[in-house]
Amino acid sequence: MKTLSINPATADLAEMIERGTALHGHLGPFLVAGIRMGLLALTLLESPGYFGVRATSEAGRKTPLSCLNDGIQIGSGCTTGKGNLEIVDGGAPRARFETESQYVVIELRNEIVQTFPGSDTMEKARELESLPIEELLTWTSPSSP
């Protein structure tokens, strides 16, 4: 069986957002943030994604925050169907990503989330696509479980 992998260094973010939009049904800022979270996690954990990595999203199941979950699936390859994406009702745009040997916690910056209400969702999503990662997200250093 052939399995896919994601190389965050060469991944085409615009193409991933297009694929994410097709999965999710529309473009929005939490979708883009989730994709970028997944890619960052793979970079920090030196993981090829899809398998050998797990994610626990605290975004819950209530929109619009839950849209982050679809982005995490696209950016990391972790999915609910494979059982390596768990969704908990934490009410936070935060996820823990882990491999056998290490984990990281990545969170969408609160000051970014505060700009979402009242904004054009497509315009805000495009803004997040090009925002420097340090301005978009916070994260921990990889640590042993």
C-alpha beads as a LAMMPS data file, in Angstrom:
LAMMPS data file: protein, C-alpha beads

145 atoms
144 bonds

1 atom types
1 bond types

-500.0 500.0 xlo xhi
-500.0 500.0 ylo yhi
-500.0 500.0 zlo zhi

Masses

1 110.0

Atoms # bond

1 1 1 0.000 0.000 0.000
2 1 1 1.361 3.386 -0.993
3 1 1 1.062 6.087 1.664
4 1 1 1.265 9.821 1.245
5 1 1 3.645 12.197 2.971
6 1 1 3.904 15.937 3.427
7 1 1 7.161 17.853 3.191
8 1 1 6.416 21.204 4.861
9 1 1 9.534 22.749 3.325
10 1 1 8.224 22.205 -0.204
11 1 1 4.462 22.075 0.378
12 1 1 2.436 24.430 -1.796
13 1 1 0.347 26.307 0.775
14 1 1 -1.998 27.782 -1.843
15 1 1 -2.708 24.305 -3.240
16 1 1 -3.283 22.922 0.254
17 1 1 -5.726 25.753 0.976
18 1 1 -7.531 24.982 -2.273
19 1 1 -7.749 21.301 -1.302
20 1 1 -8.860 22.271 2.203
21 1 1 -11.547 24.546 0.817
22 1 1 -12.838 21.678 -1.344
23 1 1 -12.984 19.404 1.706
24 1 1 -14.462 22.011 4.020
25 1 1 -16.874 23.660 1.582
26 1 1 -15.679 27.247 1.913
27 1 1 -12.584 29.313 2.632
28 1 1 -12.237 30.740 6.114
29 1 1 -9.573 31.894 8.569
30 1 1 -9.788 28.935 10.956
31 1 1 -9.309 26.549 8.017
32 1 1 -6.139 28.371 6.919
33 1 1 -4.866 28.582 10.501
34 1 1 -5.381 24.827 10.936
35 1 1 -3.464 24.040 7.748
36 1 1 -0.564 26.205 8.884
37 1 1 -0.659 24.600 12.353
38 1 1 -0.404 21.143 10.816
39 1 1 2.505 22.122 8.593
40 1 1 4.336 23.744 11.501
41 1 1 3.813 20.643 13.634
42 1 1 5.318 18.412 10.940
43 1 1 8.316 20.744 10.704
44 1 1 8.891 20.851 14.459
45 1 1 8.420 17.100 14.899
46 1 1 10.303 16.225 11.700
47 1 1 7.368 14.062 10.669
48 1 1 6.171 13.184 7.158
49 1 1 2.568 13.404 8.331
50 1 1 -0.397 11.087 7.804
51 1 1 0.986 8.207 9.894
52 1 1 3.269 8.166 12.936
53 1 1 1.835 11.461 14.166
54 1 1 -1.251 12.181 16.265
55 1 1 -3.141 15.400 16.908
56 1 1 -5.548 16.401 19.643
57 1 1 -7.484 19.519 18.746
58 1 1 -9.142 21.584 21.466
59 1 1 -11.298 23.395 18.898
60 1 1 -14.328 21.232 19.656
61 1 1 -17.246 20.699 17.310
62 1 1 -18.924 24.120 17.265
63 1 1 -18.398 26.421 14.281
64 1 1 -16.591 28.561 13.424
65 1 1 -13.816 27.380 15.775
66 1 1 -14.287 23.745 14.727
67 1 1 -13.259 24.717 11.177
68 1 1 -9.712 24.556 12.552
69 1 1 -10.094 20.750 12.634
70 1 1 -10.468 20.455 8.867
71 1 1 -7.363 22.590 8.420
72 1 1 -5.411 20.363 10.801
73 1 1 -6.427 17.352 8.713
74 1 1 -5.125 18.950 5.511
75 1 1 -1.921 20.344 7.044
76 1 1 -0.860 17.292 9.039
77 1 1 -2.566 14.345 7.402
78 1 1 -4.071 13.389 10.772
79 1 1 -7.732 12.436 10.322
80 1 1 -10.634 11.348 12.453
81 1 1 -11.155 8.390 10.119
82 1 1 -7.663 6.993 10.757
83 1 1 -8.096 7.749 14.436
84 1 1 -5.012 9.940 14.718
85 1 1 -7.001 13.169 15.105
86 1 1 -8.946 13.505 18.333
87 1 1 -11.273 16.457 18.824
88 1 1 -12.013 17.604 22.364
89 1 1 -14.291 20.395 23.496
90 1 1 -11.662 22.715 24.891
91 1 1 -13.030 25.826 23.214
92 1 1 -9.544 26.912 22.171
93 1 1 -7.758 27.251 18.821
94 1 1 -5.014 24.931 20.085
95 1 1 -3.755 21.457 19.250
96 1 1 -1.189 19.030 20.577
97 1 1 0.742 17.081 17.949
98 1 1 2.840 14.090 18.923
99 1 1 5.027 11.341 17.580
100 1 1 6.379 8.379 19.540
101 1 1 9.267 10.435 20.837
102 1 1 8.060 14.036 21.186
103 1 1 5.168 16.474 21.174
104 1 1 4.410 20.150 20.551
105 1 1 1.454 22.355 21.419
106 1 1 0.493 24.964 18.834
107 1 1 -2.061 27.738 19.331
108 1 1 -3.553 30.467 17.193
109 1 1 -2.634 33.803 18.758
110 1 1 -5.514 35.396 20.652
111 1 1 -4.858 38.810 19.117
112 1 1 -5.382 37.233 15.676
113 1 1 -8.628 35.504 16.695
114 1 1 -9.953 38.811 18.022
115 1 1 -9.748 40.273 14.505
116 1 1 -12.133 37.635 13.046
117 1 1 -15.562 38.917 14.188
118 1 1 -16.999 41.383 11.707
119 1 1 -14.310 40.762 9.099
120 1 1 -14.794 39.325 5.631
121 1 1 -13.936 35.641 6.146
122 1 1 -12.350 35.151 2.724
123 1 1 -10.275 38.309 3.056
124 1 1 -9.167 37.321 6.570
125 1 1 -8.264 33.813 5.352
126 1 1 -6.063 35.269 2.592
127 1 1 -4.420 37.549 5.139
128 1 1 -3.552 34.536 7.346
129 1 1 -2.097 32.724 4.349
130 1 1 0.741 35.240 4.080
131 1 1 1.115 36.318 7.712
132 1 1 4.520 35.362 9.170
133 1 1 4.104 32.187 11.207
134 1 1 5.456 33.874 14.359
135 1 1 2.678 36.468 14.136
136 1 1 -0.006 33.821 13.581
137 1 1 0.852 31.028 16.012
138 1 1 2.584 30.295 19.293
139 1 1 4.171 26.920 20.028
140 1 1 6.205 24.954 22.493
141 1 1 9.570 23.418 21.767
142 1 1 9.409 19.701 20.990
143 1 1 9.366 17.781 24.282
144 1 1 9.357 14.140 25.298
145 1 1 5.919 12.774 26.265

Bonds

1 1 1 2
2 1 2 3
3 1 3 4
4 1 4 5
5 1 5 6
6 1 6 7
7 1 7 8
8 1 8 9
9 1 9 10
10 1 10 11
11 1 11 12
12 1 12 13
13 1 13 14
14 1 14 15
15 1 15 16
16 1 16 17
17 1 17 18
18 1 18 19
19 1 19 20
20 1 20 21
21 1 21 22
22 1 22 23
23 1 23 24
24 1 24 25
25 1 25 26
26 1 26 27
27 1 27 28
28 1 28 29
29 1 29 30
30 1 30 31
31 1 31 32
32 1 32 33
33 1 33 34
34 1 34 35
35 1 35 36
36 1 36 37
37 1 37 38
38 1 38 39
39 1 39 40
40 1 40 41
41 1 41 42
42 1 42 43
43 1 43 44
44 1 44 45
45 1 45 46
46 1 46 47
47 1 47 48
48 1 48 49
49 1 49 50
50 1 50 51
51 1 51 52
52 1 52 53
53 1 53 54
54 1 54 55
55 1 55 56
56 1 56 57
57 1 57 58
58 1 58 59
59 1 59 60
60 1 60 61
61 1 61 62
62 1 62 63
63 1 63 64
64 1 64 65
65 1 65 66
66 1 66 67
67 1 67 68
68 1 68 69
69 1 69 70
70 1 70 71
71 1 71 72
72 1 72 73
73 1 73 74
74 1 74 75
75 1 75 76
76 1 76 77
77 1 77 78
78 1 78 79
79 1 79 80
80 1 80 81
81 1 81 82
82 1 82 83
83 1 83 84
84 1 84 85
85 1 85 86
86 1 86 87
87 1 87 88
88 1 88 89
89 1 89 90
90 1 90 91
91 1 91 92
92 1 92 93
93 1 93 94
94 1 94 95
95 1 95 96
96 1 96 97
97 1 97 98
98 1 98 99
99 1 99 100
100 1 100 101
101 1 101 102
102 1 102 103
103 1 103 104
104 1 104 105
105 1 105 106
106 1 106 107
107 1 107 108
108 1 108 109
109 1 109 110
110 1 110 111
111 1 111 112
112 1 112 113
113 1 113 114
114 1 114 115
115 1 115 116
116 1 116 117
117 1 117 118
118 1 118 119
119 1 119 120
120 1 120 121
121 1 121 122
122 1 122 123
123 1 123 124
124 1 124 125
125 1 125 126
126 1 126 127
127 1 127 128
128 1 128 129
129 1 129 130
130 1 130 131
131 1 131 132
132 1 132 133
133 1 133 134
134 1 134 135
135 1 135 136
136 1 136 137
137 1 137 138
138 1 138 139
139 1 139 140
140 1 140 141
141 1 141 142
142 1 142 143
143 1 143 144
144 1 144 145
